[in-house]
Amino acid sequence: MNKPCLSPALTACILGLSLSPVAHAEFLKDSSATLEARNYYFNRDFRQEGASQNKREEWAQGFILRMDSGYTEGPVGVGVDAIGMFGFKLDSGGGTSGTNLLVPDRSGGSQDYSSDLAVAAKARFSKSALRVGSMQFKNMAVSSSDSRLLPQVFRGGQLVSKEFERLLIDGGYLSQVNHRNSNDFEDLTINTSSKRGVTIRGNNASDAFGFLGGNYRVTENLTAAYYYSNLEDLYKQNSFNLVQVLPLGEDQSLKVDLRYARSTDDGRSNVDNNALGAMVSYSLASHRVGLGYQKMSGDTGAAYIGGTDPFLVNYVQISDFANKDESSWQARYDYDFTGIGIPGLKFMMRYLNGDNVDLGATAGDGKEWERDTELKYVFQQGAMKNFSVRWRNAMVRSNFASDVDENRLILSYTLPLL
């Protein structure tokens, strides 16, 4: 059953009735708008014999218009946020679809173009803000994916409060999701991919996800966070995070990021997981070196809403290393070329290795590794300012999932409109 929400027409009507001439001026003065043109090439080769599809390869152009209004004057200010999305196919065919860049068609290929509009009404009172409608989310409980042509958006509401010093309180409710390769809203699901060991009794669908949590800045360099979330009938989760940044002198620092999530079933699943993760990063001038560790325990792998970006230390370009009983480690290196006089150019390389995946009593233990390389340049001035070129390369090898070589080339230009 779908939960009611504000349609774009109803949102506009409410805002139009509430704006006096004076309030209208404030509403516009603090507004912002940007238009991003995103050109995306995606190539994923499957390297193992007997693969049902040898390659996924598509090229597409997208446009993302983001408009955030200010608030009207008064004890309770109102406003509206909107995301307009349009994407069209530049190249796809010959059985190479399935990259999630484009909306699939009934023939097994991809549609020529797609468009969507996400609108949310918002209200501000004191130091709290409420949004209701269609929007993106980003917190420990749920994080919208924006790693393809167009972003993933949810239908629901969110209240964020900063009434208390150093404390942020965040609560919300989601009813449906519009995935990054879809034109339609649909019910939420739990991720059951790979060797999760998650089983569902009946439908893998829910139209109710609630969360409540926040973060507290204990000191200038120490932040603690907690979220409770519940995907109705499928799982409940308690998530904890502790981040400490230790200045070590001029241009040096040490960052420690600890994460733990306890997930259990909520009636129609067998979810039972403990996800422990830690990442330690040392920065020296333009260099940063990081080491990470992640451990899954319990009867299943990690639980999170399908299609979203999970709050896991070892969630990377292709894999999340969150299968049943999996242990994994990560080594990462970042370099900012500003240090040698090339501002805007950044490089990253990481290697992850996972093992002890439960493949069943007779199949032995599963193993996998992934290597990611990324190079990104953002023009800093002139006519090309805000234009970025980003290349992402990944290689995955596994004894229980697909062997993959992947390349992504993303050209992006963001034009400020307001």
Residue, then its C-alpha position, 0 to 999 in steps of 0.5 A: m500500500n502506498k503512503p500519501c505524499l505531497s505531489p509537485a502540484l500540491t506543493a506549489c499550491i501550498l507555497g503559492l498561498s503562503l507567500s506574501p510579497v515581503a515573504h516572497a523576497e526572502f524566499l527568492k533571496d536565499s535561493s540557489a540553483t545549479l545545472e549539472a551536465r553529466n556525460y557517462y561512459f561505463n564498461r564492465d567486462f566479465r572475465q570468467e568462462g560461461a558468463s551469461q553476458n560477456k560485457r556491459e557497455e553504455w554511453a549516456q548524457g544526463f542533466i540534473l537541475r537542482m533548485d533550493s529555495g530560501y524560506t519565507e519570513g516569520p516564526v515558521g518559514v516555508g520553501v521548496d526544493a526540486i531536482g529535475m532529471f533528464g537522461f538520454k542514450l548515446d550508445s547501447g546495443g548488441g546485448t551490452s545493456g544493464t549498466n544501470l545508466l539508463v532505464p531498461d526497455r521491454s526488449g532487454g535493451s535500454q530506453d532512448y531517454s528518461s526524465d523525472l522531477a523530485v519536489a519536496a516542500k520544506a518548513r523551518f522553525s527555530k533551528s529545525a527543518l522539515r522536508v516532505g516529498s521526493m528527495q535524496f537522503k544521506n546518513m548512517a541509516v540510508s544513503s541515496s546512490d548517485s554513482r550513475l547518470l542520474p541520482q536515486v531519490f526517495r519519497g518520504g519526509q525528514l526532520v533535522s534539528k540543531e536546537f542543542e549545541r553540538l547535537l544534530i537530531d535526524g529522523g525520517y520516514l520513507s515509503q518508496v524509491n525511484h532508483r537511478n535507472s528507473n522512471d517509477f517509484e516502487d516499494l523498498t527492498i532489502n539487499t539479498s545479492s551475492k552470498r548474503g545468506v538472507t532469505i525472505r518469507g513472501n515478498n521482498a518489499s516494504d513501503a515503510f522505512g523509519f529512522l531516528g538518530g544523529n551525531y554529537r560533537v564530543t570535542e572539536n575533534l571527536t564525533a559520536a553518532y547513533y541511528y536506529s532504523n527499521l525496514e518494516d517486516l524485513y529488518k531492524q538495525n542499530s548503528f554506531n559510529l565514532v570518528q576521532v581526528l588527531p592533529l599531529g603537527e604541521d600538515q599532519s593528522l591521524k583519523v580513526d573511523l570506527r563503525y558497528a551495526r547490529s541487524t536483526d529480522d523484523g518478521r519476514s526475514n532471517v536477518d542476523n548480522n554484526a558488521l564491525g569496521a575500522m579505518v585508520s588514515y594518516s595524512l602528511a601534506s598532500h599524501r594520505v595512507g589508510l588501512g581498514y578492516q571489516k568483519m561480518s558475523g551472525d547468520t547472514g551478511a549485512a542488511y541495507i536497503g537495496g540499491t543504496d550506498p551502505f555505511l560500511v568501511n569496505y563498500v567500494q566501487i563494485s563490492d561491499f565485502a559484506n557477505k555472510d562471515e566475511s572478513s576483509w581488509q583494505a589498503r588505500y593511498d590518496y595524493d593531492f597534486t596541489g602539493i606540486g602546483i597542480p590544484g584540482l588534480k587528485f589520485m586514489m588507489r586502494y586494494l581490498n581482500g576478503d575471505n572466509v565467506d560462507l558458501g555452504a557446508t560442501a563448497g568451502d570458503g569464499k574469497e575475493w579481492e578488488r583493486d580500484t584506481e581513480l584519477k580526477y581533475v577539476f578545472q579551477q578557473g577560466a571558461m572551464k571552471n567547474f568542469s571535471v574529468r574523472w576516470r575510475n578503474a576497478m578489477v575484481r576476482s572471486n571464487f564465488a561471484s563474477d570476475v570483472d574488469e571495469n572502466r568508467l569515464i565521467l565528464s561533468y560540468t556544473l553551471p551555477l544559475l542562482 
